Amino acid sequence: MKTIKSKDNIIYKSAVKLTKKKYRDETGLYLLEGVKPLEDALALDIKLRTIFICEGTQRADALPEDICMMLDRKLFEKLADTGTSQGVIAIAEKNTCTFAEFAEVSAEGSGNVVIMDRLQDPGNIGTIIRTAEAAGYRGIIMVAGSGDVYSPKVVRAAAGSLFRMPVINARDADDAANMAKEMDKKLTVTCFEGATDCFEADLKKNIALVIGNEGRGVSERLMELSDIRVKIPMEGSIESLNAAVAAGILMYQSQK
């Protein structure tokens, strides 16, 4: 197995660039770190370009030998996004889909999808993707201004769901709303004014659930275009919940 020991190695330099969103967007590639995510990717035939194994780490027999490279420990630590890495990082191809493909998948099961409206926190984004899959949702629409679903922290938080959940991007609020309309989804937002208690609302089928920005909530435009307005009842002086927690409550409520 080839060993990379220089930071000037072209393959290593290309991998380092993928820590930046700009290069992930340009190349359609991203970094995948950890044993379980890599096992999931291999099981689902996600296309991998290179697998870096930290020097001193034993290579698993199941890894495709032709794309495996040993990486100097110091270089590996600079590339890793975690403080206690498991010693394996892969360069993977993004799992992209067209709107037509997304619409076809979204018609299955409950037909529900999530719209992330300018969410920023990687942990929230990854957790919502993971919860959406568990709750039977069929896809994710990312409104421009949201964080990158292929950032290392999001990939880790999504825990393999990113490989299975189709994700498409919307240029703005109107574009996201138009997508929902074309797929016959009811645009569903959270707010207090004119909203129905989420435990009384019918969210079982064909909704596009909007989860708003952590600090500013759902955009005014999506609020204007909404078909359904719901609220999560809260007691005491609590005014809002963490975005991923609120999303989880609403997504599982739709299963009732």
C-alpha positions as CSV (number, residue, x, y, z in Angstrom):
1,M,0.0,0.0,0.0
2,K,1.3,3.4,-0.9
3,T,2.3,5.7,2.0
4,I,1.9,9.5,1.7
5,K,4.4,11.4,3.9
6,S,4.5,14.8,2.3
7,K,2.0,17.6,2.6
8,D,2.8,18.5,-1.0
9,N,1.4,15.2,-2.3
10,I,-1.2,16.1,-4.9
11,I,-3.8,13.6,-3.6
12,Y,-3.3,14.9,0.0
13,K,-3.5,18.5,-1.1
14,S,-6.8,17.8,-2.9
15,A,-8.2,16.2,0.2
16,V,-7.3,19.2,2.4
17,K,-9.1,21.5,0.0
18,L,-12.3,19.5,0.6
19,T,-12.4,20.9,4.2
20,K,-13.7,24.0,2.5
21,K,-17.2,24.3,1.1
22,K,-16.0,26.1,-2.1
23,Y,-14.0,23.1,-3.2
24,R,-16.7,20.6,-2.2
25,D,-19.1,22.5,-4.5
26,E,-16.6,22.7,-7.3
27,T,-15.6,19.1,-7.3
28,G,-18.7,17.3,-6.1
29,L,-16.6,15.5,-3.5
30,Y,-16.5,15.5,0.3
31,L,-14.7,13.9,3.2
32,L,-16.1,11.0,5.0
33,E,-14.6,10.2,8.4
34,G,-15.0,7.2,10.7
35,V,-15.4,3.4,10.5
36,K,-19.2,3.1,10.6
37,P,-19.9,5.9,8.0
38,L,-17.4,4.2,5.7
39,E,-19.0,0.8,6.2
40,D,-22.4,2.3,5.4
41,A,-21.0,4.0,2.3
42,L,-19.5,0.8,1.0
43,A,-22.7,-1.2,1.7
44,L,-24.7,1.4,-0.3
45,D,-22.3,1.6,-3.2
46,I,-21.4,5.2,-2.5
47,K,-18.6,6.0,-4.9
48,L,-15.3,6.5,-3.1
49,R,-12.2,8.0,-4.7
50,T,-9.6,7.5,-2.0
51,I,-9.4,6.0,1.5
52,F,-6.8,7.3,3.8
53,I,-5.7,5.1,6.7
54,C,-3.7,6.7,9.5
55,E,-0.2,5.3,9.8
56,G,-0.2,2.8,12.6
57,T,-3.9,1.9,12.1
58,Q,-4.8,-1.6,11.0
59,R,-6.5,-1.7,7.7
60,A,-9.9,-3.6,7.7
61,D,-10.0,-6.5,5.2
62,A,-13.2,-5.3,3.6
63,L,-11.7,-2.1,2.3
64,P,-11.1,-1.9,-1.4
65,E,-7.3,-2.2,-1.6
66,D,-6.9,-0.3,-4.9
67,I,-8.0,3.0,-3.4
68,C,-6.4,2.7,0.0
69,M,-3.4,4.8,1.0
70,M,-1.5,5.0,4.2
71,L,-1.2,8.5,5.5
72,D,1.5,9.9,7.8
73,R,0.0,10.4,11.3
74,K,0.7,14.1,11.5
75,L,-0.8,14.7,8.0
76,F,-3.8,12.6,9.0
77,E,-4.4,14.6,12.2
78,K,-4.5,17.8,10.2
79,L,-7.0,16.4,7.8
80,A,-9.3,14.8,10.5
81,D,-12.2,16.8,11.8
82,T,-12.4,14.9,15.2
83,G,-10.0,15.0,18.1
84,T,-10.1,11.2,18.6
85,S,-10.3,10.0,15.0
86,Q,-10.8,6.3,14.2
87,G,-8.0,6.4,11.7
88,V,-9.9,6.3,8.4
89,I,-11.0,9.1,6.1
90,A,-12.4,8.7,2.6
91,I,-13.0,11.0,-0.3
92,A,-16.5,10.4,-1.5
93,E,-18.7,11.5,-4.4
94,K,-21.8,13.5,-3.5
95,N,-25.1,11.6,-3.9
96,T,-26.9,14.1,-6.2
97,C,-30.3,13.9,-7.7
98,T,-32.5,15.8,-10.1
99,F,-35.8,17.4,-9.1
100,A,-37.7,14.8,-11.1
101,E,-35.9,12.0,-9.2
102,F,-36.5,13.8,-5.9
103,A,-40.2,14.2,-6.7
104,E,-40.5,10.5,-7.6
105,V,-39.0,9.4,-4.3
106,S,-41.1,12.0,-2.3
107,A,-44.3,10.4,-3.7
108,E,-43.6,7.2,-1.8
109,G,-44.8,6.4,1.8
110,S,-46.1,9.5,3.7
111,G,-44.9,11.8,0.9
112,N,-43.6,14.2,3.6
113,V,-40.4,16.2,3.0
114,V,-38.4,18.7,5.1
115,I,-37.4,22.2,4.0
116,M,-34.5,23.6,5.9
117,D,-34.8,27.4,5.8
118,R,-31.3,28.9,6.3
119,L,-30.3,26.5,9.1
120,Q,-26.7,27.0,10.1
121,D,-25.7,24.6,12.9
122,P,-24.1,21.4,11.5
123,G,-25.3,19.4,14.4
124,N,-28.9,20.5,13.8
125,I,-28.7,19.9,10.1
126,G,-27.3,16.4,10.5
127,T,-29.7,15.4,13.3
128,I,-32.7,16.6,11.3
129,I,-31.6,14.5,8.3
130,R,-31.2,11.5,10.5
131,T,-34.5,12.0,12.3
132,A,-36.3,12.6,9.0
133,E,-35.2,9.2,7.7
134,A,-36.3,7.6,11.0
135,A,-39.7,9.3,10.9
136,G,-40.4,8.2,7.3
137,Y,-39.8,11.5,5.6
138,R,-38.8,11.2,1.9
139,G,-36.3,14.0,1.2
140,I,-34.7,17.3,2.2
141,I,-34.8,20.6,0.5
142,M,-32.1,23.1,1.5
143,V,-32.9,26.8,1.0
144,A,-29.9,29.0,-0.1
145,G,-28.2,30.3,3.0
146,S,-28.4,27.0,4.9
147,G,-25.2,25.2,6.0
148,D,-23.5,22.6,3.8
149,V,-25.0,19.1,4.2
150,Y,-21.6,17.8,3.1
151,S,-19.5,19.5,5.8
152,P,-17.6,17.0,8.0
153,K,-19.7,17.8,11.1
154,V,-23.1,17.4,9.2
155,V,-21.9,14.1,7.6
156,R,-21.0,12.8,11.0
157,A,-24.2,13.9,12.7
158,A,-26.4,12.5,9.9
159,A,-24.8,9.1,10.7
160,G,-25.3,7.5,7.3
161,S,-28.8,8.9,6.6
162,L,-27.2,11.3,4.1
163,F,-26.4,8.4,1.9
164,R,-30.1,7.3,1.8
165,M,-32.0,10.6,2.0
166,P,-32.3,12.6,-1.3
167,V,-31.2,16.2,-0.9
168,I,-31.8,19.1,-3.4
169,N,-31.1,22.8,-3.2
170,A,-33.6,25.7,-3.6
171,R,-32.4,29.1,-4.8
172,D,-34.6,31.0,-2.4
173,A,-37.9,30.8,-0.5
174,D,-40.0,31.1,-3.6
175,D,-38.1,28.3,-5.3
176,A,-38.6,26.0,-2.3
177,A,-42.3,26.8,-2.2
178,N,-42.7,26.2,-5.9
179,M,-41.0,22.8,-5.5
180,A,-43.5,21.9,-2.8
181,K,-46.4,23.0,-4.9
182,E,-45.2,21.0,-8.0
183,M,-45.0,17.9,-5.8
184,D,-48.5,18.6,-4.2
185,K,-47.1,19.1,-0.8
186,K,-48.7,21.5,1.7
187,L,-46.2,24.1,2.9
188,T,-46.2,23.7,6.7
189,V,-44.5,26.3,9.0
190,T,-44.2,26.8,12.7
191,C,-45.3,30.1,14.3
192,F,-47.6,31.3,17.1
193,E,-50.0,33.7,15.3
194,G,-52.9,31.9,13.6
195,A,-51.4,28.5,14.3
196,T,-53.0,25.2,15.2
197,D,-51.6,23.1,18.0
198,C,-49.3,20.6,16.3
199,F,-51.0,17.7,18.2
200,E,-54.3,18.6,16.6
201,A,-53.1,19.3,13.1
202,D,-53.2,16.7,10.4
203,L,-49.5,16.3,9.3
204,K,-49.7,12.6,8.2
205,K,-49.3,13.0,4.4
206,N,-47.8,15.2,1.7
207,I,-46.5,18.1,3.8
208,A,-43.3,20.1,3.2
209,L,-42.3,20.8,6.8
210,V,-40.3,24.1,7.1
211,I,-37.7,24.3,9.8
212,G,-36.5,27.8,10.2
213,N,-33.2,29.5,11.1
214,E,-32.0,28.9,14.6
215,G,-32.1,32.6,15.5
216,R,-34.7,34.1,13.1
217,G,-37.1,31.3,12.5
218,V,-39.0,30.8,9.3
219,S,-38.6,33.5,6.7
220,E,-41.4,36.0,6.2
221,R,-41.8,34.8,2.6
222,L,-42.3,31.2,3.4
223,M,-44.7,32.2,6.2
224,E,-46.7,34.2,3.6
225,L,-46.8,31.2,1.2
226,S,-47.6,28.6,3.9
227,D,-50.7,26.3,3.7
228,I,-50.6,25.1,7.3
229,R,-49.4,26.9,10.4
230,V,-48.7,24.9,13.5
231,K,-47.2,25.6,17.0
232,I,-45.6,23.4,19.6
233,P,-47.3,24.0,23.0
234,M,-44.8,25.2,25.6
235,E,-45.2,26.0,29.3
236,G,-43.4,28.5,31.5
237,S,-41.3,31.3,30.0
238,I,-39.9,29.1,27.1
239,E,-40.3,30.9,23.8
240,S,-38.7,28.4,21.5
241,L,-37.0,25.0,21.2
242,N,-33.8,23.9,19.6
243,A,-34.4,23.5,15.8
244,A,-33.6,19.8,15.7
245,V,-35.7,19.1,18.8
246,A,-38.7,21.0,17.3
247,A,-38.2,19.2,14.0
248,G,-38.2,15.8,15.8
249,I,-41.4,16.5,17.6
250,L,-43.2,17.6,14.4
251,M,-41.9,14.8,12.3
252,Y,-43.0,12.2,14.7
253,Q,-46.3,13.9,15.3
254,S,-47.0,13.4,11.6
255,Q,-46.9,9.6,12.1
256,K,-49.9,9.6,14.4
